[in-house]
Amino acid sequence: MSINSKQEDSNYVSVGSWMGMMFVTAIPVIGLLMVLVWAFSGENQSRKNYYRAILSWLLILVLLVVAAGVAIQYLGGTPAVQKFIQDHQNLLHNQ
């Protein structure tokens, strides 16, 4: 595949383009908005799939944080969890 055919391919994204997109996604609010735009618009399937994968990981992270919050509340809130951790650390140090 020659350089010209790479540039004509609608899924080709140059290293410079990836660097620019990564820089933009590092900007807090604008980055999230651009991830949404790049995930659902445009003709470049490679770029869309990459940003859809990022959104999938973000959704998984949010679900894990919510599950951890529910688990902490179920265990009696933060003080109960802290006491549980301290008790188990004391057991480990006393062995």
Short mmCIF file of the C-alpha atoms (twelve columns), coordinates in Angstrom:
data_MODEL
# 
_entry.id   MODEL 
# 
loop_
_atom_site.group_PDB 
_atom_site.id 
_atom_site.type_symbol 
_atom_site.label_atom_id 
_atom_site.label_alt_id 
_atom_site.label_comp_id 
_atom_site.label_asym_id 
_atom_site.label_seq_id 
_atom_site.Cartn_x 
_atom_site.Cartn_y 
_atom_site.Cartn_z 
_atom_site.pdbx_PDB_model_num 
ATOM 1  C CA . MET A 1  0.000   0.000   0.000  1 
ATOM 2  C CA . SER A 2  1.556   3.277   -1.061 1 
ATOM 3  C CA . ILE A 3  1.455   6.527   0.880  1 
ATOM 4  C CA . ASN A 4  -1.061  8.044   -1.550 1 
ATOM 5  C CA . SER A 5  -3.467  5.118   -1.219 1 
ATOM 6  C CA . LYS A 6  -3.298  5.430   2.599  1 
ATOM 7  C CA . GLN A 7  -4.308  9.074   2.409  1 
ATOM 8  C CA . GLU A 8  -7.156  8.263   0.026  1 
ATOM 9  C CA . ASP A 9  -8.509  5.553   2.366  1 
ATOM 10 C CA . SER A 10 -11.431 7.009   4.349  1 
ATOM 11 C CA . ASN A 11 -10.327 5.110   7.482  1 
ATOM 12 C CA . TYR A 12 -6.728  6.349   7.424  1 
ATOM 13 C CA . VAL A 13 -5.821  8.622   10.338 1 
ATOM 14 C CA . SER A 14 -2.329  10.057  10.514 1 
ATOM 15 C CA . VAL A 15 -0.183  10.042  13.641 1 
ATOM 16 C CA . GLY A 16 -0.482  13.821  13.808 1 
ATOM 17 C CA . SER A 17 -4.276  13.585  13.712 1 
ATOM 18 C CA . TRP A 18 -4.292  11.027  16.524 1 
ATOM 19 C CA . MET A 19 -1.985  13.257  18.583 1 
ATOM 20 C CA . GLY A 20 -4.295  16.231  18.031 1 
ATOM 21 C CA . MET A 21 -7.385  14.239  18.972 1 
ATOM 22 C CA . MET A 22 -5.680  12.892  22.112 1 
ATOM 23 C CA . PHE A 23 -4.712  16.440  23.093 1 
ATOM 24 C CA . VAL A 24 -8.297  17.654  22.649 1 
ATOM 25 C CA . THR A 25 -9.710  14.748  24.676 1 
ATOM 26 C CA . ALA A 26 -7.412  15.707  27.578 1 
ATOM 27 C CA . ILE A 27 -9.280  19.028  27.956 1 
ATOM 28 C CA . PRO A 28 -11.896 18.358  30.669 1 
ATOM 29 C CA . VAL A 29 -15.338 19.409  29.347 1 
ATOM 30 C CA . ILE A 30 -14.451 19.970  25.707 1 
ATOM 31 C CA . GLY A 31 -12.747 16.585  25.575 1 
ATOM 32 C CA . LEU A 32 -15.865 14.722  26.691 1 
ATOM 33 C CA . LEU A 33 -18.003 16.602  24.184 1 
ATOM 34 C CA . MET A 34 -15.559 15.839  21.386 1 
ATOM 35 C CA . VAL A 35 -15.453 12.142  22.330 1 
ATOM 36 C CA . LEU A 36 -19.231 12.104  21.867 1 
ATOM 37 C CA . VAL A 37 -18.989 13.964  18.543 1 
ATOM 38 C CA . TRP A 38 -16.206 11.732  17.198 1 
ATOM 39 C CA . ALA A 39 -17.969 8.559   18.390 1 
ATOM 40 C CA . PHE A 40 -21.186 9.241   16.522 1 
ATOM 41 C CA . SER A 41 -20.404 11.489  13.548 1 
ATOM 42 C CA . GLY A 42 -18.187 11.468  10.514 1 
ATOM 43 C CA . GLU A 43 -17.341 8.822   7.983  1 
ATOM 44 C CA . ASN A 44 -14.121 7.488   9.524  1 
ATOM 45 C CA . GLN A 45 -15.155 4.132   11.004 1 
ATOM 46 C CA . SER A 46 -11.794 3.590   12.707 1 
ATOM 47 C CA . ARG A 47 -12.045 6.865   14.635 1 
ATOM 48 C CA . LYS A 48 -15.692 6.218   15.527 1 
ATOM 49 C CA . ASN A 49 -14.890 2.739   16.862 1 
ATOM 50 C CA . TYR A 50 -11.982 4.061   18.950 1 
ATOM 51 C CA . TYR A 51 -14.109 6.723   20.623 1 
ATOM 52 C CA . ARG A 52 -17.004 4.305   21.092 1 
ATOM 53 C CA . ALA A 53 -14.570 2.020   22.925 1 
ATOM 54 C CA . ILE A 54 -13.546 4.943   25.141 1 
ATOM 55 C CA . LEU A 55 -17.209 5.597   25.937 1 
ATOM 56 C CA . SER A 56 -17.698 1.901   26.729 1 
ATOM 57 C CA . TRP A 57 -14.795 1.947   29.212 1 
ATOM 58 C CA . LEU A 58 -16.172 5.151   30.732 1 
ATOM 59 C CA . LEU A 59 -19.573 3.494   31.195 1 
ATOM 60 C CA . ILE A 60 -17.945 0.454   32.827 1 
ATOM 61 C CA . LEU A 61 -16.007 2.747   35.192 1 
ATOM 62 C CA . VAL A 62 -19.171 4.637   36.165 1 
ATOM 63 C CA . LEU A 63 -20.995 1.365   36.835 1 
ATOM 64 C CA . LEU A 64 -18.130 0.115   39.026 1 
ATOM 65 C CA . VAL A 65 -18.100 3.360   41.035 1 
ATOM 66 C CA . VAL A 66 -21.870 3.184   41.536 1 
ATOM 67 C CA . ALA A 67 -21.610 -0.482  42.581 1 
ATOM 68 C CA . ALA A 68 -18.845 0.401   45.067 1 
ATOM 69 C CA . GLY A 69 -20.993 3.207   46.485 1 
ATOM 70 C CA . VAL A 70 -23.957 0.877   46.892 1 
ATOM 71 C CA . ALA A 71 -21.743 -1.756  48.531 1 
ATOM 72 C CA . ILE A 72 -20.334 0.798   50.982 1 
ATOM 73 C CA . GLN A 73 -23.828 1.963   51.903 1 
ATOM 74 C CA . TYR A 74 -24.961 -1.642  52.296 1 
ATOM 75 C CA . LEU A 75 -22.067 -2.311  54.688 1 
ATOM 76 C CA . GLY A 76 -23.143 0.582   56.908 1 
ATOM 77 C CA . GLY A 77 -21.511 3.592   55.345 1 
ATOM 78 C CA . THR A 78 -17.962 4.847   55.322 1 
ATOM 79 C CA . PRO A 79 -17.251 4.594   59.103 1 
ATOM 80 C CA . ALA A 80 -18.253 0.917   59.159 1 
ATOM 81 C CA . VAL A 81 -16.078 0.156   56.138 1 
ATOM 82 C CA . GLN A 82 -13.129 2.000   57.697 1 
ATOM 83 C CA . LYS A 83 -13.543 0.024   60.930 1 
ATOM 84 C CA . PHE A 84 -13.732 -3.221  58.944 1 
ATOM 85 C CA . ILE A 85 -10.475 -2.364  57.120 1 
ATOM 86 C CA . GLN A 86 -8.714  -1.340  60.352 1 
ATOM 87 C CA . ASP A 87 -9.818  -4.539  62.109 1 
ATOM 88 C CA . HIS A 88 -8.443  -6.649  59.283 1 
ATOM 89 C CA . GLN A 89 -5.185  -4.690  59.200 1 
ATOM 90 C CA . ASN A 90 -4.804  -5.261  62.940 1 
ATOM 91 C CA . LEU A 91 -5.353  -8.988  62.431 1 
ATOM 92 C CA . LEU A 92 -2.623  -9.071  59.802 1 
ATOM 93 C CA . HIS A 93 -0.163  -7.160  61.986 1 
ATOM 94 C CA . ASN A 94 -0.821  -9.382  65.009 1 
ATOM 95 C CA . GLN A 95 -0.117  -12.616 63.147 1 
# 
